[in-house]
Amino acid sequence: MILANNTRQALDAARKVLVTYEELPAIFTIEEAVENQSFFEHYRYIKKGNVDEAFAKCDHVFEGTARMGGQEHFYLETNVALAIPKPEDGELEIWSSTQNPTETQAYVAQVTGVQNNKI
C-alpha cells in the first residue's frame, strides 16, 4: 500500500517498489499437501466439551471421506453444524454456517431418511 498526498507522489513511490517471488512446489491434491507438509497453520480453536464422550453417546455417527475437485472450501468459511432433534414427528433443527441452507437441508434429509419439510 502506498499513502501519498497526491498522484505524482504515489506514482513515484510505486516505481520504487521491488517485488521478488519465491519458487514454490506445485501442489495440486490433498495427498501432495500432506506429503509435503504444506498446511495453513490455524491457531484459533473453539473447544467445548468432550468430543469422544459425545460421539460415544450418539445414536448415529456418520463417517467417511468427502472429495471435491476444487479447493474453494479452504477459504470460503469454516463449516460448523449442530443438529437438534425435535419431539414433533422426528423433526431436526439444523444450525449450520453454510452458504447454501437449501442444499444442507436436502442432504440432511437424504442422509437421515427424514422428509425435507421436517428438517
C-alpha positions in Angstrom: 0.0 0.0 0.0 1.2 3.5 -0.8 0.0 6.5 1.0 0.7 9.8 -0.7 -0.6 13.4 -0.7 -1.0 13.5 -4.5 -0.9 11.3 -7.6 2.6 12.3 -8.5 4.0 11.2 -5.1 2.0 7.9 -5.4 3.4 7.2 -8.9 7.0 8.0 -7.8 6.7 5.7 -4.8 5.1 2.9 -6.8 8.1 2.9 -9.2 10.4 2.3 -6.2 8.6 -0.9 -5.2 10.5 -4.1 -5.9 8.6 -7.4 -5.8 10.5 -10.6 -5.6 9.0 -14.1 -5.9 10.0 -17.3 -4.3 9.7 -20.5 -6.4 7.4 -22.9 -4.6 6.5 -26.5 -5.4 3.3 -27.1 -7.3 0.8 -28.9 -5.0 -2.5 -29.9 -6.6 -4.0 -32.6 -4.3 -4.6 -33.1 -0.6 -2.3 -36.1 -0.7 0.5 -33.9 -2.1 -0.1 -31.3 0.6 0.2 -34.0 3.3 3.3 -35.5 1.7 5.0 -32.0 1.5 3.7 -31.0 5.0 2.1 -27.9 3.2 -0.6 -26.7 5.6 -2.2 -23.5 6.5 -1.4 -23.1 10.2 -4.6 -22.5 12.1 -4.3 -21.2 15.6 -7.8 -20.3 16.6 -9.8 -23.2 18.0 -13.3 -23.4 19.5 -13.4 -26.2 22.0 -16.3 -27.0 24.3 -17.0 -30.4 25.9 -15.6 -33.8 25.4 -15.8 -34.9 21.7 -15.1 -38.6 22.3 -17.6 -38.8 25.1 -20.2 -37.0 22.9 -19.7 -39.4 20.0 -19.9 -42.4 22.3 -23.4 -41.2 23.4 -24.7 -40.7 19.8 -27.3 -42.9 18.3 -25.8 -42.4 14.8 -22.3 -41.5 13.7 -21.6 -40.9 10.0 -18.0 -41.5 9.0 -16.3 -41.4 5.6 -14.3 -39.4 3.2 -15.6 -36.5 1.1 -13.7 -35.4 -2.0 -14.2 -32.5 -4.3 -12.1 -31.2 -7.2 -12.0 -27.5 -6.2 -10.3 -26.1 -3.1 -12.6 -23.1 -2.7 -13.8 -24.6 0.5 -10.5 -23.8 2.1 -11.1 -20.1 2.1 -14.9 -19.7 1.9 -15.7 -20.4 5.5 -15.2 -22.8 8.4 -18.2 -25.0 8.4 -19.9 -25.9 11.6 -23.3 -27.6 12.1 -25.5 -28.5 15.0 -28.4 -30.9 14.7 -31.2 -30.5 17.4 -33.8 -33.3 17.4 -37.3 -32.0 17.9 -40.1 -34.1 19.6 -42.6 -33.3 16.8 -42.7 -36.2 14.3 -39.0 -36.8 14.1 -38.1 -33.3 13.1 -34.5 -32.0 13.1 -33.5 -28.4 13.6 -30.1 -27.7 11.9 -28.0 -24.7 12.7 -25.3 -24.5 10.0 -22.8 -22.0 8.9 -23.3 -22.9 5.3 -23.8 -20.5 2.4 -26.4 -22.9 1.0 -29.0 -23.8 3.5 -31.3 -25.4 1.0 -28.7 -27.9 -0.1 -27.8 -28.6 3.6 -31.5 -29.3 4.3 -31.7 -31.7 1.3 -28.5 -33.6 2.2 -29.5 -33.9 5.9 -32.9 -35.3 4.8 -31.3 -37.7 2.4 -28.7 -39.0 5.0 -31.2 -39.3 7.9 -34.2 -40.5 5.9 -36.3 -37.7 7.3 -38.6 -35.7 4.9 -37.2 -32.3 3.7 -40.0 -30.4 5.3 -39.1 -31.8 8.7 -35.5 -30.5 8.5 
